[in-house]
Amino acid sequence: QVQLVESGGGLVQAGGSLRLSCALSGSISRINNMGWYRQAPGKQRELVVAITTGGSANYADSVKGRFFISRDNAKNTMYLQMNSLKPEDTAVYYCNADQGLPWQTPVRYWGQGTQVTVSS
């Protein structure tokens, strides 16, 4: 089992910044792709950014140039730096981690989510 715990959410004014963290623990061998999703009230959960083990990142168009993902494998932690925040970025942010061997369908784990609220 893998546990993920997000932190760093909060209330910020438009134009401000926040950094989210996602700490992994448990049986974390064979973790490969990781990422951040978000879900706004009344909307489906959407991908914000995904990152491979090698560090290649794929961002949603809505956050390109403003959000930046990083992962510190030594600390078993992933980060999401969010700059130039907009009210439409308001959502619960979830981190996820996929686990499995290359030829297996990965098992996806989720954190509990952290609320980000951007005021106008």
C-alpha positions in Angstrom: 0.0 0.0 0.0 1.1 3.5 -0.8 -0.1 6.5 1.2 0.0 10.1 -0.2 -0.5 13.2 1.9 -1.0 16.6 0.4 -0.3 19.9 2.1 0.2 23.5 1.3 -3.3 24.5 0.2 -5.0 27.6 1.4 -6.6 30.9 0.5 -4.7 33.3 -1.7 -5.5 36.4 -3.7 -5.5 36.4 -7.5 -2.0 36.7 -8.8 -0.5 35.1 -5.8 1.4 31.8 -5.4 1.2 28.6 -3.5 3.3 25.5 -3.3 1.6 22.1 -2.8 3.5 19.1 -1.5 2.7 15.4 -1.8 4.5 13.1 0.6 4.6 9.4 -0.2 5.0 6.6 2.3 4.5 2.9 2.6 5.5 0.4 0.0 6.8 2.9 -2.6 9.0 0.7 -4.7 8.0 0.6 -8.4 6.3 4.0 -8.3 6.5 5.4 -11.8 4.2 8.2 -13.1 2.9 10.7 -10.7 0.7 13.8 -11.1 -1.7 16.4 -9.8 -5.4 16.6 -10.5 -8.0 19.0 -9.4 -11.8 19.1 -8.9 -13.8 22.2 -8.7 -17.4 22.2 -7.3 -19.8 20.7 -9.8 -17.1 19.7 -12.2 -15.2 16.5 -13.0 -11.7 15.8 -11.7 -9.2 17.0 -14.3 -5.5 16.5 -14.9 -3.3 19.4 -14.0 0.0 17.9 -14.7 1.6 14.5 -14.9 5.3 13.7 -14.5 7.2 10.5 -15.4 10.0 8.9 -13.5 12.5 10.5 -15.8 11.1 14.0 -15.1 9.1 14.6 -18.3 6.0 16.7 -17.5 2.7 17.1 -19.3 0.7 20.2 -18.3 -2.9 21.1 -19.0 -3.1 24.1 -21.3 -4.9 26.1 -18.6 -1.8 26.0 -16.3 1.1 26.0 -18.7 3.6 28.7 -17.9 2.1 29.2 -14.4 2.3 25.9 -12.6 5.5 23.8 -12.3 5.8 20.2 -11.0 8.9 18.7 -9.5 9.7 15.5 -7.6 12.4 14.8 -5.1 12.8 11.0 -5.2 15.2 11.1 -2.3 12.6 12.7 -0.1 9.7 10.7 -1.7 7.9 14.0 -2.2 6.4 15.8 -5.2 5.7 19.5 -5.4 3.4 21.7 -7.4 4.5 25.4 -7.6 1.5 27.5 -8.6 2.1 31.1 -9.7 -0.2 33.8 -11.1 -3.2 32.1 -9.6 -6.6 32.8 -10.9 -10.1 32.4 -9.3 -10.7 29.6 -11.8 -7.9 27.6 -10.2 -10.0 27.2 -7.1 -10.5 23.5 -6.5 -9.5 20.6 -4.4 -6.1 19.4 -5.6 -5.2 15.7 -5.4 -1.9 14.1 -6.0 -1.6 10.6 -7.5 1.0 7.9 -7.9 1.0 4.9 -10.2 2.7 1.7 -9.1 3.6 -1.3 -11.1 6.1 -3.0 -13.4 6.3 -1.8 -17.0 4.3 -4.6 -18.4 1.5 -4.3 -15.7 -1.5 -2.2 -15.5 -0.5 0.2 -12.8 -2.3 0.6 -9.5 -3.2 4.2 -8.9 -3.1 5.8 -5.5 -4.6 9.1 -4.4 -4.1 11.5 -1.7 -7.0 13.0 0.4 -6.9 16.3 -1.4 -6.0 19.9 -0.3 -8.3 22.9 -0.9 -7.0 25.8 -2.9 -9.1 28.9 -3.0 -8.2 31.9 -5.1 -10.1 35.1 -4.3 -10.6 37.9 -6.9 
